[in-house]
Amino acid sequence: MQAFISSSILTNPCPRSLFPRPTTQSQLLLSSVTGARTSAATARRSVQGDGSARCVVTPASSSPAVAAAATEVPEKMKAWAYDEYGDAGVLKLDEAVSVPPVGEDQVLVRVEAAALNPVDSKRRMGKFKATDSPLPTVPGYDMAGVVVKVGSQVKSLKEGDEVYGHISEKVLEGPKQYGSLAEYTAVEEKLVAVKPKNIDFAQAAGLPLAIETAHEGLERAGFSAGKSILVLGGAGGVGSLVIQMAKQVFGASKVAATASTPKLELLKSLGADVAIDYTKENFEELPEKYDVVFDAVGQGDKAVKVVNEGGSVVVLTGAVAPPGFRFVVTSDGSVLTKLNPYLESGKVKPIVDPKGPFPFSQVVEAFSYLETGRATGKVVISPIP
Ligand SMILES: NC(=O)c1ccc[n+]([C@@H]2O[C@H](COP(=O)([O-])OP(=O)(O)OC[C@H]3O[C@@H](n4cnc5c(N)ncnc54)[C@H](OP(=O)(O)O)[C@@H]3O)[C@@H](O)[C@H]2O)c1
């Protein structure tokens, strides 16, 4: 199927899109805004760097929601999408998805890199059906890219700014139908931040959801200087950032973390004082207790056994009994802005899984890899397309 899709892109610049004629209110809205922009614009064919052709629309005048639009933005874009819930096989590369319209508080970003999160997989499997946006869905929460259009109420960003962010304020409650695994994505100004200059788009794309989760979890747990912490799942996307943030941002007195044997050195390099090999030891049977346990694995039942009296156990997935609690991250660009100095100084480093970055054509393979549960740091997609 992958080969079929790739060859159809080369031979037919306008194949059928996964996105049907508008039927839902949101699709009608998207369609009407895009249509309005097209009618007031000049359409022409453009040859891309890869030799393929596509329609490029140069806006003749600004739409009411768009303050300035000097950058050329095509009418249609390539995006990964699915129109039914299921395993990674439901994902299809669609080259005729409408570029999302830009709300007055939003920016349109040309996505240079995106990253995958386990929640993308859980959502695609239909786990959050009741609160999901309508199908078809372009998945993806994390992105880094360049602002190509700004809404009329946008205050601090302008075209050409390099930004990164997690594009859906609430991950599970009505997440964006048009996510980041696409050439363009529209996102509220308040959810993004200017990209740290010292890291590239691929590194930046892996940060937002994971670092915001790490930050929010540590804050909710009341973590502060001088406290000790145990991080369960220290080598994963979230855990690798919890270790670094606990040490470098919050001033932990002691950081312990769990991983399998080949990843113990990584834990140490991230700042863990104690690296526990979960294939050889049960952390809940060791004598040490901690002020905070941060569980990124789903071991809440064991985590509550190793917390000091009066301490906190924060879990990201699975059940937990008091004093443990679970939360779902809220996207917030101001957290990224606050953490930028730690990234720019190199005190906190993005960890990109060495099997990647995966090219845009290999999103299915990248998801299959993420879903093994063995990723180190973040699974990143770059370049796009
Ligand atoms: N509630 C929220 O807001 C929120 C936000 C972000 C993520 N999450 C959830 O949190 C979980 C972790 O997310 P993530 O992005 O960090 O996942 P991830 O990057 O896919 O995690 C993979 C890592 O987990 C490690 N791991 C697996 N089993 C382990 C075990 N028994 N002990 C220690 N480490 C283990 C693996 O290391 P080894 O190869 O060494 O086993 C691997 O490095 C997911 O369930 C995700 O959905 C929730």
The ligand as an ORCA input file, in Angstrom:
! r2SCAN-3c Opt
* xyz 0 1
  N      -1.503     11.692     31.435
  C      -0.828     12.426     30.539
  O      -1.054     13.636     30.393
  C       0.229     11.756     29.727
  C       1.157     12.541     29.009
  C       2.186     11.899     28.313
  C       2.251     10.504     28.321
  N       1.311      9.795     28.997
  C       1.382      8.330     29.051
  O       2.559      7.992     29.777
  C       3.127      6.797     29.271
  C       4.586      7.054     28.899
  O       4.636      7.971     27.814
  P       6.004      8.151     27.008
  O       5.762      9.094     25.917
  O       7.129      8.429     27.949
  O       6.161      6.667     26.426
  P       7.370      6.000     25.625
  O       8.376      7.016     25.269
  O       6.774      5.201     24.525
  O       7.988      4.984     26.694
  C       8.889      4.013     26.244
  C       9.867      3.712     27.370
  O       9.195      3.047     28.433
  C      10.170      2.225     29.066
  N       9.536      1.138     29.824
  C       8.621      0.247     29.368
  N       8.293     -0.602     30.356
  C       9.022     -0.246     31.445
  C       9.125     -0.739     32.774
  N       8.411     -1.788     33.190
  N       9.954     -0.101     33.621
  C      10.687      0.965     33.225
  N      10.643      1.473     31.975
  C       9.817      0.873     31.100
  C      10.975      1.688     27.915
  O      12.270      1.376     28.379
  P      12.824     -0.130     28.217
  O      12.977     -0.357     26.727
  O      14.081     -0.105     28.994
  O      11.758     -1.042     28.788
  C      10.987      2.845     26.912
  O      12.191      3.563     26.943
  C       2.215      6.383     28.102
  O       1.252      5.473     28.578
  C       1.534      7.672     27.713
  O       0.297      7.502     27.071
  C       0.297     10.382     29.677
*
